[in-house]
Amino acid sequence: LQVLSDEIDQSLDEVEREIASGDDPVERCVALMYESLLDFRQVHAAMALVNAATTDAGLRSLALRWTDRQTDILASHFGRERAVALEVFLDGALMHAALHHMPLDRAAVGRVVRAILAMPEAQGR
């Protein structure tokens, strides 16, 4: 679990650097999401962690640490509501990739990400 936790932290550090360093954070977000869906070791590890986290409080805190940090990274660029929607989409796309042993195609990932990022933020938040 410590190795998985360390890998997650390193991966999120990279996501944070990549989104912040690019000229087009939306395209960097699409690219990073798609690349993560191609890494079947990561896809299956994420699914195993989420599955185990539903019944194990210790693992739940690790899984939430990962998703909460990823949401925070995305929120700093795209707003909280959009970041949550992106995280939910990525969770579903990971499950799809794990079950089909094939990710959604990059164009589809891009369309969904751009649609989420185009949605208006809720008023008063």
Secondary structure, DSSP 4 states (H G I P E B T S, - for coil): -HHHHHHHHHHHHHHHHHHHHSS-HHHHHHHHHHHHHH-HHHHHHHHHHHHHHTT-HHHHHHHHHHHHHHHHHHHHHH-HHHHHHHHHHHHHHHHHHHHHTSPPPHHHHHHHHHHHHHSPPPTT-
